[in-house]
Amino acid sequence: MSALVVAAPASGSGKTTVATGLMAALRRAGDAVAPFKVGPDYIDPGYHALATGRPGRNLDPVMVGEHRVPELFAHGARGADLAVVEGVMGLFDGRIDTDGVGSTAHVAKLLGAPVLFVVDARGQSRSLAALLHGFRGYDPGVRLGGVVLNQVGSPRHEQVLRSACADVGLDVLGVLPRDDRFALPSRHLGLVTAAEHGHEAVAAVEAVADAVGAHVDLAAIRALAATANPVAARAWDPDAEIAAVVESSSAPRVPVGSRPVIAVAGGPAFTFGYAEHPELLRAAGADVVVFDPLRDETLPANTSGLLLPGGFPEQHAAELSANEPLRATITALARAGAPVHAECGGLLYLAKSLDGAPMCGVVDSEAAMTPRLVLGYRDAVAPVDSVLLPVGARVTGHEFHRTALSTPHGADPAWRWRGHDGRPAAEGFVLGNVHASYLHTHPASIPESAHRFTAACAAWEHPPA
């Protein structure tokens, strides 16, 4: 499989611009491109999906285990001519206090893929040679295959930079001039999502495709991708994953012939989900139906379970609050015992209020924006049985939010873990069949959760009218 990884010395170098532009430009040229993103990021894959017409997928060794990365890659790359993998942060930046676990370099080695190195050239000329020399020699197992120079100020600047690249034996495969039109809008947690940006997001992708098509050598990119030496791996298969769970687990079974309807929140406010999640739910026997809490006043017909993924509900609090019929329906559904799985933004939607705007009130807590960013991986354990996992189950998840909740009454925590200082922490809420938490999890690492949730939905037989 032809593949390359787009990396950089640091965040802000232009990885997303180059990766998304490459995906779109190659697609224009007739290539079927499989898009991937290293790490737990949800936002970039939305732009990747616009660029390629395929689901954006994540490759995160910390969340799913390094053994699953080649399998998930093979699954997502089916039917594609080549794959473009956008890295995270700097090339060697991984989980803190590890030897680069989860870094772009780690994933590149797991995939046997060459690295296309994107450098923000502002403020440097011949020093670029030293930077490239250091990154090229730091880990012999990572193969830098070429450079894209970003933010180049003039033909003279380009000439000096090309000379610096030649000094270390790296080919320049593209030169992007300084142009503010290539910037994507940002906010407190990163880029504005593609779903929220709407037509402007499409225009932004078209702009970066124009830039890459005009200033990057696509033939050289294809040639570099063709040098990939992928690790032999079976493609990840949601049906096989669920079958293995059913064979080995004591979890409840989904009755034969039953296909419970699981309603999944989508639209601009709820965009943070992994493509493998609905695939696993369908494999477990569910009918997955997406609804938009900003527009839909009712849930899909025969809903017997609710999945509320993360996103930016804080940016749409007034509109979410104004949709009183849907809020009332969700509250009644949860109180009647239907299974509900909410992560991060979904948790905020279930709270009594969000920055003062009334929400669903399923969780007896008030949410508000704060100046503090909570960010990082968590090695968590389930302290109680729930519709997702049995007590004692262990997961590695990721937190990423600037909101906080008041402490509710009468709820068990959804997760427990130890913080970086060694102190025990409890997070989230389990209230009957409701599991609500800030922690994002990747279902491919815990397929049992999809099976268990689907079985709980099938067992719930009396949804409210």
C-alpha positions in Angstrom: 0.0 0.0 0.0 1.4 3.4 -1.0 1.5 5.7 2.0 3.3 8.7 3.5 3.2 10.5 6.8 3.1 14.3 6.9 5.1 15.5 9.9 6.8 18.7 11.1 9.3 19.9 13.7 6.5 21.4 15.8 2.8 22.3 15.9 1.9 25.3 13.8 4.2 24.4 10.9 1.4 23.7 8.4 0.9 20.0 8.7 -2.9 20.3 8.4 -2.6 22.6 5.4 -0.2 20.4 3.5 -1.9 17.1 4.5 -5.4 18.2 3.7 -4.2 20.0 0.5 -2.4 16.9 -0.6 -5.5 14.7 0.0 -7.7 17.0 -2.0 -5.2 17.7 -4.8 -4.5 14.0 -5.3 -8.2 13.2 -5.3 -8.7 15.9 -8.0 -6.0 14.2 -10.0 -8.0 10.9 -9.9 -6.4 9.1 -6.9 -8.5 7.4 -4.3 -6.9 8.7 -1.0 -7.4 7.2 2.4 -7.0 9.8 5.1 -5.6 9.3 8.6 -4.6 11.4 11.6 -2.1 10.5 14.3 -3.4 10.8 17.9 -6.8 11.5 19.4 -7.7 14.6 17.4 -11.2 14.8 16.0 -11.1 18.1 14.1 -8.5 17.4 11.4 -10.2 14.2 10.3 -13.4 16.3 9.5 -11.4 18.3 7.0 -9.7 15.1 5.7 -13.2 13.7 5.0 -14.1 16.8 3.0 -10.8 16.5 1.0 -11.1 12.8 0.2 -14.8 11.8 0.3 -13.9 9.0 2.8 -14.2 8.8 6.6 -11.3 10.5 8.4 -9.7 7.9 10.8 -7.3 8.1 13.7 -4.2 6.1 14.4 -3.4 6.3 18.1 -1.1 3.7 19.7 -1.8 5.0 23.1 -5.5 4.6 22.9 -5.8 1.4 20.9 -2.4 -0.3 21.4 0.4 -0.3 18.8 -0.6 -3.8 17.6 -4.0 -2.4 16.3 -2.5 0.5 14.4 -1.5 -1.5 11.2 -4.9 -3.3 11.4 -6.9 -0.1 11.6 -4.8 1.4 8.8 -5.4 -1.6 6.6 -9.2 -1.3 7.3 -9.3 2.4 6.5 -7.1 2.0 3.4 -9.2 -0.6 1.6 -10.0 0.4 -1.9 -7.6 3.4 -1.9 -4.6 4.1 -4.2 -2.6 5.6 -1.4 -2.9 6.8 2.1 -1.9 10.2 3.6 -1.4 10.2 7.4 -1.3 13.6 9.1 1.0 13.6 12.1 0.6 15.3 15.5 2.6 18.0 17.1 6.4 17.6 16.4 7.7 14.5 14.8 8.9 12.9 18.0 6.4 14.3 20.4 4.3 11.5 22.1 2.7 10.8 25.4 4.5 12.7 28.2 6.9 10.6 30.3 7.2 7.9 27.6 9.9 7.3 24.9 7.8 8.9 22.2 4.8 6.5 22.4 2.0 7.7 20.2 4.2 10.2 18.3 4.1 10.7 14.6 7.5 8.9 14.4 6.1 5.9 16.3 3.2 5.6 13.9 5.4 6.0 10.8 7.6 3.1 12.0 4.5 1.0 12.7 3.3 1.6 9.2 6.7 1.4 7.5 5.9 4.7 5.8 8.2 7.5 4.7 7.9 11.0 6.2 7.1 14.1 4.3 8.6 16.9 6.5 6.8 20.3 6.5 8.9 23.2 7.7 7.7 26.7 8.5 10.5 28.7 6.8 9.7 32.0 8.4 12.7 33.5 10.2 15.3 31.1 8.9 17.5 30.4 6.0 20.6 28.2 6.2 19.8 27.2 9.7 17.3 24.9 8.1 20.1 22.5 7.2 21.0 22.1 10.9 17.3 21.5 11.8 16.9 18.9 9.1 20.2 17.2 10.0 19.1 16.9 13.6 15.6 15.5 12.8 17.0 13.1 10.1 19.6 11.6 12.4 17.7 11.5 15.7 16.0 8.1 15.0 17.4 6.0 12.2 14.2 4.0 12.1 12.3 7.1 10.8 12.9 7.8 7.1 12.6 11.5 6.0 11.8 11.2 2.3 11.4 14.8 1.3 10.6 18.4 2.5 7.8 20.8 1.8 8.8 24.4 2.6 5.9 26.4 4.0 5.5 30.2 4.3 8.4 31.0 1.9 8.7 34.8 1.5 10.4 35.3 -1.9 12.2 33.6 -4.7 15.5 34.5 -3.1 14.4 33.0 0.2 13.4 29.8 -1.7 16.8 29.6 -3.3 18.6 29.7 0.0 16.3 27.2 1.6 16.7 24.7 -1.3 20.4 25.0 -0.9 20.1 24.1 2.8 18.0 21.1 2.0 20.5 20.0 -0.7 23.3 20.2 1.9 21.7 17.4 3.9 20.6 15.4 0.9 16.8 16.0 1.2 14.7 16.7 -1.8 12.3 19.7 -1.8 8.9 18.3 -3.0 7.0 21.6 -2.6 7.3 25.2 -1.8 4.2 27.1 -0.5 4.3 30.9 -0.5 3.0 33.0 2.4 -0.7 33.4 1.9 -3.3 34.0 4.6 -6.0 32.3 2.5 -4.6 28.9 3.5 -5.4 29.5 7.2 -8.3 27.6 8.8 -10.3 29.2 11.6 -9.3 28.3 15.1 -10.8 28.5 18.6 -10.1 27.5 22.2 -9.6 23.8 21.5 -8.1 24.0 18.0 -9.6 24.5 14.5 -13.2 25.2 14.0 -14.8 21.8 12.9 -15.6 21.2 9.3 -19.2 20.6 10.1 -19.5 24.0 11.8 -17.6 25.9 9.2 -20.0 24.6 6.5 -19.5 26.1 3.0 -16.5 28.0 4.2 -14.8 24.8 5.2 -15.4 23.4 1.7 -13.9 26.7 0.3 -10.9 26.4 2.7 -10.2 22.8 1.5 -10.5 24.0 -2.1 -8.0 26.8 -1.4 -5.4 24.5 0.1 -6.0 22.0 -2.7 -5.3 24.8 -5.2 -2.1 25.8 -3.4 -0.8 22.3 -3.1 -1.7 21.4 -6.7 0.2 24.5 -7.9 3.2 24.3 -5.6 3.8 20.7 -4.7 5.1 18.0 -7.1 2.3 15.4 -6.9 4.2 12.9 -9.1 7.1 13.0 -6.6 4.7 12.6 -3.7 3.2 9.5 -5.4 6.8 8.1 -5.9 7.7 8.7 -2.3 4.5 7.1 -1.1 5.2 4.1 -3.3 8.4 3.4 -1.3 6.4 2.5 1.8 7.1 -0.9 3.2 3.9 -1.6 5.2 3.9 -4.1 8.0 1.9 -7.2 7.1 -1.4 -7.1 9.1 -4.9 -8.3 8.8 -7.4 -5.6 8.3 -9.4 -4.7 11.4 -12.9 -6.2 11.1 -15.8 -5.0 13.3 -17.8 -8.2 12.7 -14.8 -10.3 13.8 -14.2 -8.1 16.8 -17.8 -8.5 18.0 -17.8 -12.2 17.3 -14.8 -12.6 19.5 -16.5 -10.6 22.3 -19.6 -12.8 22.0 -17.5 -16.0 22.2 -15.4 -15.0 25.1 -17.5 -12.6 27.2 -20.2 -13.1 29.8 -21.9 -9.9 28.6 -25.6 -10.1 27.8 -26.5 -11.3 24.3 -28.4 -9.4 21.7 -31.5 -11.4 20.9 -31.6 -13.0 17.5 -33.6 -10.8 15.1 -33.5 -7.8 17.4 -31.9 -4.6 15.9 -32.3 -1.8 18.5 -32.2 1.7 17.1 -29.3 3.7 18.6 -29.7 7.4 18.0 -26.3 9.2 17.6 -26.1 13.0 18.0 -24.4 14.7 15.0 -24.5 18.0 13.3 -22.3 21.0 14.1 -22.4 20.6 17.9 -21.5 17.0 18.1 -18.7 16.0 15.8 -16.1 14.3 18.0 -16.5 10.6 17.3 -14.4 7.8 15.8 -15.5 6.2 12.5 -15.1 2.7 14.0 -17.7 3.3 16.7 -20.9 3.1 14.5 -19.2 0.3 12.6 -18.9 -1.7 15.8 -22.5 -0.9 16.9 -23.8 -2.1 13.6 -21.7 -5.3 13.9 -23.2 -5.8 17.3 -26.7 -5.7 15.9 -27.8 -2.1 16.1 -29.4 0.2 13.6 -27.5 3.5 13.9 -29.4 6.6 13.0 -27.9 10.1 13.2 -29.9 13.1 14.4 -29.0 16.8 14.8 -29.9 18.3 18.2 -29.7 21.8 16.7 -32.5 21.1 14.3 -34.4 17.9 15.0 -37.2 18.2 17.6 -37.7 14.5 17.9 -35.5 11.4 18.1 -35.5 8.8 15.4 -38.4 6.4 15.4 -38.2 3.5 17.9 -35.0 4.9 19.6 -34.0 2.5 22.4 -30.5 3.9 23.1 -28.7 7.2 22.8 -25.1 8.0 21.9 -24.0 11.6 22.6 -20.4 12.1 21.4 -18.2 15.1 22.1 -18.0 18.3 20.2 -18.5 22.0 20.9 -22.0 22.3 22.5 -20.6 25.4 24.4 -20.5 27.2 21.0 -24.2 26.3 20.4 -25.6 26.4 23.9 -28.4 28.9 23.1 -29.6 26.9 20.1 -29.4 23.6 21.9 -31.3 25.1 24.8 -34.0 26.6 22.5 -34.8 23.1 21.2 -37.0 22.3 24.2 -39.0 19.4 22.6 -35.9 17.4 22.0 -34.4 18.1 25.4 -37.7 16.9 27.0 -37.7 13.8 24.9 -34.1 13.0 25.8 -34.7 13.6 29.5 -37.8 11.3 29.4 -35.9 8.6 27.6 -33.0 8.6 30.1 -35.4 8.6 33.1 -37.3 5.7 31.6 -34.1 3.7 31.7 -33.0 3.7 28.1 -29.2 3.3 27.8 -27.3 6.6 27.2 -23.6 6.9 26.5 -22.3 10.5 26.6 -18.7 11.7 26.2 -17.4 15.2 26.9 -19.7 17.4 24.9 -22.5 14.9 25.3 -21.9 15.1 29.1 -22.4 18.9 28.9 -25.7 18.4 27.0 -27.0 16.1 29.8 -26.2 18.6 32.5 -28.8 20.9 34.1 -27.3 24.0 32.4 -24.3 25.0 30.2 -23.1 28.6 30.9 -26.5 29.3 32.3 -28.5 27.9 29.3 -30.8 25.1 30.3 -29.8 21.7 29.0 -31.4 18.2 29.5 -31.0 17.9 33.2 -30.3 14.2 33.2 -27.2 14.8 35.3 -27.8 16.9 38.3 -24.9 19.3 37.6 -24.2 22.7 36.1 -21.5 23.2 33.5 -19.5 26.3 32.7 -16.5 27.4 30.7 -13.3 28.0 32.6 -9.9 29.4 31.8 -8.2 26.1 32.5 -7.5 23.5 29.8 -7.7 19.9 30.9 -5.7 17.8 28.5 -4.1 14.4 28.5 -4.3 10.6 28.4 -5.8 8.8 31.3 -5.3 5.1 32.3 -8.8 4.5 33.8 -10.7 1.7 35.5 -14.5 1.3 35.7 -15.4 1.3 39.4 -19.0 0.0 38.8 -20.9 -2.0 36.3 -22.5 0.1 33.6 -24.1 -0.2 30.1 -20.6 0.1 28.7 -18.3 -2.1 30.7 -18.2 -4.4 33.8 -16.6 -3.3 37.0 -12.8 -3.5 36.9 -12.5 -3.0 33.1 -9.5 -0.9 32.1 -9.2 1.6 29.3 -6.9 4.3 28.1 -8.8 7.4 27.2 -8.2 11.1 26.5 -9.5 14.3 28.1 -9.6 17.6 26.3 -11.9 20.4 27.6 -12.1 23.8 29.1 -15.4 23.3 31.0 -16.1 22.1 34.5 -19.1 20.6 36.3 -20.5 21.1 39.7 -20.6 17.9 41.8 -23.9 16.0 41.4 -25.7 14.0 44.0 -26.6 10.3 43.9 -24.2 9.2 41.1 -21.3 6.8 41.0 -18.2 7.9 39.1 -17.8 6.5 35.6 -14.0 6.2 35.9 -11.2 6.3 38.4 -7.5 6.8 37.8 -4.4 8.3 39.3 -3.2 11.7 38.2 0.3 12.7 37.2 1.0 13.5 40.8 -0.2 10.0 41.9 -3.3 11.2 43.6 -6.5 9.2 42.9 -9.2 10.9 40.8 -12.8 10.1 40.1 -14.6 11.4 37.0 -17.9 11.1 35.2 -21.2 9.7 36.3 -23.1 6.4 36.2 -26.8 6.9 36.9 -28.8 3.7 36.2 -28.3 3.1 32.4 -26.6 6.5 31.8 -22.9 6.6 31.4 -21.6 10.2 31.1 -18.0 11.3 31.3 -15.4 13.8 30.0 -13.2 10.8 29.0 -13.0 10.1 25.2 -12.4 6.4 24.5 -11.7 4.6 21.3 -14.1 1.7 20.8 -11.6 -0.3 18.7 -9.7 -0.8 21.9 -12.7 -2.0 23.9 -15.2 -3.6 21.4 -16.9 -5.2 24.4 -18.4 -1.7 25.1 -20.2 -1.6 21.8 -21.6 -5.1 22.3 -22.6 -4.4 25.8 -24.3 -1.1 25.0 -26.2 -2.7 22.0 -27.4 -5.6 24.2 -28.6 -3.1 26.9 -30.5 -1.2 24.2 -32.1 -4.4 23.0 -33.1 -5.3 26.5 -34.8 -2.0 27.0 -38.3 -2.8 25.7 -40.5 0.1 26.8 -39.4 3.5 25.4 -41.6 6.5 26.3 -44.3 7.4 23.8 
